[in-house]
């Protein structure tokens, strides 16, 4: 039996990331997901009055993520 984790992180200042991890127990899978997330950090340009000018929709391997403006 294998465990899988999908982790999304952000610091509320425009840096976000995601990571995926697999392992034989949940702690190993989560550690791998967090390490992968640290490798996939990206910066988003922020407007302090509007977080995003329009909705952003992306999909990756069957996972659909939509971010709506504030």
Sine and cosine of phi, psi and omega as CSV:
sin_phi,cos_phi,sin_psi,cos_psi,sin_omega,cos_omega
0.00,0.00,0.72,-0.69,0.02,-1.00
-0.87,-0.49,0.52,-0.85,0.06,-1.00
-0.95,-0.31,0.54,-0.84,0.03,-1.00
-0.78,-0.63,0.63,-0.77,0.05,-1.00
-0.78,-0.63,0.60,-0.80,0.14,-0.99
-0.82,-0.57,0.87,-0.50,-0.11,-0.99
-0.86,-0.50,0.73,-0.68,0.14,-0.99
-0.89,-0.46,0.69,-0.72,0.00,-1.00
-0.71,-0.71,0.44,-0.90,0.09,-1.00
-0.37,-0.93,0.37,-0.93,-0.02,-1.00
-0.92,-0.40,0.18,0.98,0.00,-1.00
0.91,0.42,0.20,0.98,0.08,-1.00
-0.84,-0.54,0.31,0.95,0.07,-1.00
0.98,-0.19,0.07,1.00,0.05,-1.00
-0.95,-0.32,0.85,-0.52,-0.01,-1.00
-0.74,-0.67,0.25,-0.97,0.04,-1.00
-0.24,-0.97,0.28,-0.96,0.07,-1.00
-0.64,-0.77,0.41,-0.91,0.02,-1.00
-0.47,-0.88,0.52,-0.86,0.04,-1.00
-0.86,-0.50,0.59,-0.81,0.02,-1.00
-0.56,-0.83,0.55,-0.83,0.07,-1.00
-0.82,-0.57,0.54,-0.84,0.05,-1.00
-0.23,-0.97,0.17,-0.98,-0.01,-1.00
-0.98,0.22,-0.41,0.91,0.14,-0.99
-0.77,-0.64,0.24,-0.97,-0.14,-0.99
-0.93,0.37,-0.52,0.85,0.01,-1.00
-0.92,0.39,-0.66,0.75,0.03,-1.00
-0.90,0.43,-0.68,0.73,0.01,-1.00
-0.90,0.43,-0.65,0.76,-0.01,-1.00
-0.94,0.35,-0.64,0.77,0.05,-1.00
-0.88,0.48,-0.67,0.74,0.02,-1.00
-0.92,0.40,-0.60,0.80,0.02,-1.00
-0.92,0.40,-0.65,0.76,0.01,-1.00
-0.92,0.39,-0.67,0.75,0.04,-1.00
-0.89,0.45,-0.65,0.76,0.04,-1.00
-0.92,0.40,-0.59,0.81,0.02,-1.00
-0.90,0.43,-0.64,0.77,0.01,-1.00
-0.90,0.43,-0.44,0.90,0.03,-1.00
-0.99,0.16,-0.35,0.94,-0.10,-0.99
-0.95,-0.31,0.55,0.84,0.00,-1.00
-0.97,0.25,0.67,-0.74,0.08,-1.00
-0.74,-0.67,0.40,-0.92,0.03,-1.00
-0.95,-0.31,0.68,-0.73,0.02,-1.00
-0.92,-0.39,0.73,-0.68,0.08,-1.00
-0.93,0.38,0.79,-0.61,-0.04,-1.00
-0.96,-0.29,0.65,-0.76,0.21,-0.98
-0.96,-0.30,0.85,-0.53,-0.11,-0.99
-0.94,0.34,-0.20,0.98,0.05,-1.00
-0.99,-0.11,-0.58,0.82,0.05,-1.00
-0.73,-0.68,0.78,-0.62,-0.07,-1.00
-0.93,0.38,-0.68,0.73,0.09,-1.00
-0.66,-0.75,0.64,-0.77,0.00,-1.00
-0.95,0.32,-0.39,0.92,0.01,-1.00
-0.50,-0.87,0.19,-0.98,0.03,-1.00
-0.93,0.36,0.58,-0.82,0.03,-1.00
-0.88,-0.48,0.82,-0.57,0.03,-1.00
-0.81,-0.58,0.81,-0.58,0.02,-1.00
-0.70,-0.72,0.42,-0.91,0.10,-0.99
-0.69,-0.73,0.55,-0.84,-0.02,-1.00
-0.54,-0.84,0.90,-0.43,0.03,-1.00
0.77,0.64,0.74,0.67,0.08,-1.00
1.00,0.07,-0.05,1.00,0.03,-1.00
-0.98,-0.22,0.83,-0.56,-0.02,-1.00
-0.95,-0.30,0.78,-0.62,-0.03,-1.00
-0.83,-0.56,0.79,-0.62,0.04,-1.00
-0.82,-0.57,0.78,-0.63,0.04,-1.00
-0.91,-0.42,0.83,-0.56,-0.04,-1.00
-0.98,-0.20,0.52,-0.85,0.04,-1.00
-0.92,0.39,0.41,-0.91,-0.04,-1.00
-0.98,0.22,0.00,0.00,0.00,0.00
